[in-house]
Every structure is written in C-alpha cells, then in structure tokens.
Amino acid sequence: MNGNEGDAGMGRERTTRDLVLETHQDVKWICRALERIEAENREYAARLRAVEEWRSEKRGEERRASAVGTVAGGVVGGAVAVIVKILGGG
C-alpha cells in the first residue's frame, strides 16, 4: 500500500472506486435482507393459510352441529304437536 491507500475514514478523500465498492456492499446487504424478509413473508402467509383453513373447518363443524340441532328441534316440536293433538289439547 502506498500513502494514498487505506481507510477512507483516515482523513483521505473517498474516490469513486471507494464509493462504488461501498455501494456494491450496500446493495448485497439489501438483497440479503430482502431475501430474509421474503422468506419470513412466505412462512407468515403459510401460517395464516393454515389458521384460515382451521377456522373454516371449525365454522363448518359449527354449522353442521347447528343444522342437526335445528332438525332435531323440528322433529321434537312436531312430535310434541302430534302428542298434544292426540291427547286432545288443541
């Protein structure tokens, strides 16, 4: 190294080469950071889809249970009406 080479922070003026190298390093760092963020986003999206599927299944089970309850209630109500009619109540 001659006296002009070395760290730009040591009082020498930064050259275009220094700026290009620094920019290149910054771009590489930004690309790696974006890759990590994209991987995290994919993982988050997969987790979100799993939760949405689970909730959808749960809602389907609740609807089926509600429908069975409604049908059972209708059958019981109809049976009670028939019994009341047979017994002469109305």
C-alpha positions as CSV (number, residue, x, y, z in Angstrom):
1,M,0.0,0.0,0.0
2,N,1.2,3.5,-0.7
3,G,0.3,6.5,1.3
4,N,-2.9,7.1,-0.7
5,E,-4.4,3.7,0.0
6,G,-6.2,2.7,3.2
7,D,-9.3,3.5,5.0
8,A,-11.3,6.4,3.7
9,G,-12.1,7.4,7.2
10,M,-8.4,8.1,7.9
11,G,-8.6,11.6,6.5
12,R,-8.1,10.9,2.8
13,E,-10.8,11.8,0.3
14,R,-13.0,9.0,-0.9
15,T,-12.6,8.0,-4.5
16,T,-15.2,7.0,-7.0
17,R,-13.9,3.4,-6.6
18,D,-14.4,3.6,-2.8
19,L,-18.0,4.8,-3.4
20,V,-18.7,2.1,-5.9
21,L,-17.3,-0.6,-3.6
22,E,-19.3,0.7,-0.7
23,T,-22.5,0.9,-2.8
24,H,-21.9,-2.7,-4.0
25,Q,-21.6,-3.9,-0.5
26,D,-24.7,-2.0,0.5
27,V,-26.7,-3.5,-2.4
28,K,-25.5,-7.0,-1.5
29,W,-26.6,-6.4,2.1
30,I,-30.0,-5.0,1.0
31,C,-30.5,-8.1,-1.3
32,R,-29.8,-10.5,1.6
33,A,-32.1,-8.6,3.9
34,L,-34.9,-8.7,1.2
35,E,-34.4,-12.4,0.8
36,R,-34.8,-12.9,4.5
37,I,-37.9,-10.7,4.6
38,E,-39.4,-12.6,1.6
39,A,-38.8,-16.0,3.3
40,E,-40.4,-14.7,6.5
41,N,-43.4,-13.4,4.5
42,R,-43.8,-16.8,2.8
43,E,-43.7,-18.5,6.2
44,Y,-46.2,-16.0,7.7
45,A,-48.5,-16.5,4.7
46,A,-48.4,-20.3,5.1
47,R,-49.2,-20.0,8.8
48,L,-52.0,-17.6,8.0
49,R,-53.5,-20.0,5.5
50,A,-53.3,-22.8,8.0
51,V,-55.2,-20.7,10.6
52,E,-57.8,-19.7,7.9
53,E,-58.3,-23.4,6.9
54,W,-58.7,-24.4,10.6
55,R,-61.2,-21.6,11.2
56,S,-63.1,-22.6,8.0
57,E,-63.2,-26.2,9.2
58,K,-64.4,-25.1,12.6
59,R,-67.1,-23.0,11.2
60,G,-68.2,-25.9,9.0
61,E,-68.4,-28.1,12.1
62,E,-70.4,-25.5,14.0
63,R,-72.8,-25.1,11.0
64,R,-73.3,-28.9,10.8
65,A,-74.0,-29.1,14.6
66,S,-76.4,-26.1,14.3
67,A,-78.2,-27.8,11.4
68,V,-78.5,-31.1,13.3
69,G,-79.8,-29.2,16.3
70,T,-82.4,-27.4,14.1
71,V,-83.6,-30.6,12.5
72,A,-83.7,-32.3,15.9
73,G,-85.7,-29.4,17.4
74,G,-88.1,-29.5,14.5
75,V,-88.7,-33.2,14.9
76,V,-89.2,-32.9,18.7
77,G,-91.5,-30.0,18.1
78,G,-93.5,-31.9,15.6
79,A,-93.7,-34.9,17.9
80,V,-95.0,-32.8,20.7
81,A,-97.6,-31.2,18.5
82,V,-98.8,-34.7,17.4
83,I,-99.0,-35.9,21.0
84,V,-100.9,-32.8,22.2
85,K,-103.3,-33.2,19.3
86,I,-103.8,-36.9,20.1
87,L,-104.4,-36.1,23.8
88,G,-106.9,-33.6,22.8
89,G,-105.1,-30.5,23.9
90,G,-105.5,-28.3,20.9
